Amino acid sequence: MLKVSKALVAVALIMACVASVDAAEKGAKKKKGNRKQANVTIQALKLPETIELNTEQKEKVEALKKEYTPQFAALQKKNREILTADQIKARRAAMKEAKDAGKKGKELREAVSAALNLTDDQEKQMKAVTGDIRKLNGEVVGKLEGVLTADQFAKIKKPAKGKKNKNKKKNS
C-alpha cells in the first residue's frame, strides 16, 4: 500500500511538472505573437524626453497609439511580404554591417537598399507601402498637433535642416 501511494505521489508530481512546462511554453508562444504587435513603432509618436505630458495628453497619445498601431502593423506586414527570405536575411546583415560601420540616415538606407537587389516590381511595391506609411505618419502628426501645446510641438524632431527648404528657394 505504501509503495502504491509513493508511486501515485511521484506520478502526480511528474504530471504537475509537465503541466507547468506546457503552460510556460504556451505563454512563451503567446508572448512571441504579441511581441510583433508591440514592436510596431509609430515614428510620429516617438516624443523626445524633453516633452513632459500631462495626464490628459498621455491618455490622448495612448489613444492615438491604440488607434494607429494596427494600421502600421498591417503596413509593416505588407512590407515584409514583398521581400523573399533571402532578401530579409541580406537586409538584416547589411543593416548590422552598416550600423557597425557608423553609417546613419541616407547612407544607411542606401547600403541596405544595395544589398536587397530588388526587382522592379518589388521596388514599386516598396515605394507604394513607404508612401502609405508616410501618409499615415502625417495623419498622426496632424492629430498629435492638436494634443500638444505649441511649445511641445516645436520640440518634436523635424526633418534635416534646410534640405527641403533649399530646394524650394532654388525653384522660386
N, C-alpha and C positions, 0 to 999 in steps of 0.2 A: 504494500500500500504506500509506503514511504517513497519507494523508487518511482512509482506511478505519479505521485504528487510532485516530485522533483522534476520528472520529465515534463509534466504539464506546465510547471512554472518556467522551465527552460524554453519550451515551445512558445509560451506566451511572451517571454522576453524577446525571443527572436522575432516574433510577429510584430511586436511593438517597434523594434529597431527597423525592420523592413518598412513598416508603415511610415515611420518618421523620415527615413531616407527617401521614400517615394514622394512624400509630401514636400520635402525640401527640393527635390528635382522638379516637381510641378511648379513650385514657387519660383525657381530659377528660370524656368521656361516662360512664365508669365512676365517676369521682370525683363527678360530679353525682348519680348514682344512690345512691352511698353516703353522700353528704352529708345526705340526708334522714334516714337512719338515725342519723347522728352528731348531728343537731340535736335529737333527742329528748332532752328534759331531764326527768329524774325529780326533781321538786322535793324530795322527802324525802331524796334522796342529795346534794343541794347543801349540803355541810357548810361551816360558817364556817371561815375561815383560822385561827381561834384553836384549833381542834381539831387536834391532832397525832396521827396514827395510826401505830401500829407496823406492821411488815411484815405480820404476820398479819391485822391489821384491814384494811389496804389490800387484801389479797388477797380478804378476805371482802366488802368493799364492791364491789370489781370484779366478784366473782361475782354479787352482787345486781344490779349494772348489767346484766350479760350476761343474767341470768335474766329481768329485768323490762323491758328495753328493747324487745323485740319486742311485748310486750303493750301498752306505752304507745304505741308506733309505730302499732299497729293501731287503738287508740282515737283517736289524733290523725288518722289517715286517715279514720276513720269520721266524725269531727267535721268535717273539711274537705269530705267528700262531701255533708253536709247543706246547705251553702251553695252558691248559684249563683256563677258567675264574677263577676258584678256585685257581689254581696254581699261577696265576698272582696276585691275592689278597694276597696269602700267601707270595709271593716273596716281594711285597711291605711292608707288615707288618714285615717280617724278616729283610729286609734292614733297615727299620726305627729303629727297636729294636737293631740291631747290631751296627748301627751308634751311637745311643744314648748310647750304652754301650762302645763306644770308639773303636770299632773294625775297622781295616783297612786292606786293601790288601787281602792276602790269608785267614786270619781269617774271614774277612767279607764274602768273596766268599763261604767259607765252611759253614758258618751259613746259608746263603741264600740257598745254594745247599741242605742242610739237610732239610730245610723247604719245598722244592719243591716236594720231593718224586717222582722223575721222573721214568717213566717206562724205560726199557732197550731201547726200540725203540726211545723214546724221548731223552734219553741220547745220542744215536748215532747221531740223527739229530742235537742236540745242538752242539756236538763236530764238526760235519761237517760244520755247519754255523760259529762256532767260528774259525775254520781253515780258512774258506773263508775270514772272517773279518781280521784275522792276515795277510793273504796273501796280501789282498788289502792294508792294512796299510803299509806293507813292500814296496809295489809298490809306495805308496805315499811318503814314506821316501826316496826312491831312487830318485824320481823326485825332492823332496824338497832339497836334497843334491846338485842338480845342480843349484838351485835358490840361496841358501845361501852361504856365504863365509865360509871358513874352520873354522874360529873363531866362527862365528854364529852357525854353525852346531855343534861344540863342546859343546855349551851351552845347547843343547837340552837334556832334561831329559833322561837318559839312564836307562836300567833295573837295578834292585837291584844289588849293587856291589858284585862281586865275586861269586854269586850263580852258574852261568853257567861256569865261568872260573874255579872254584874249581873242578867241575865235569870233566872238560877237563883235568886238571892237574892229577887227580886221575887215569883217564883212560890211560894217557900217560905212 
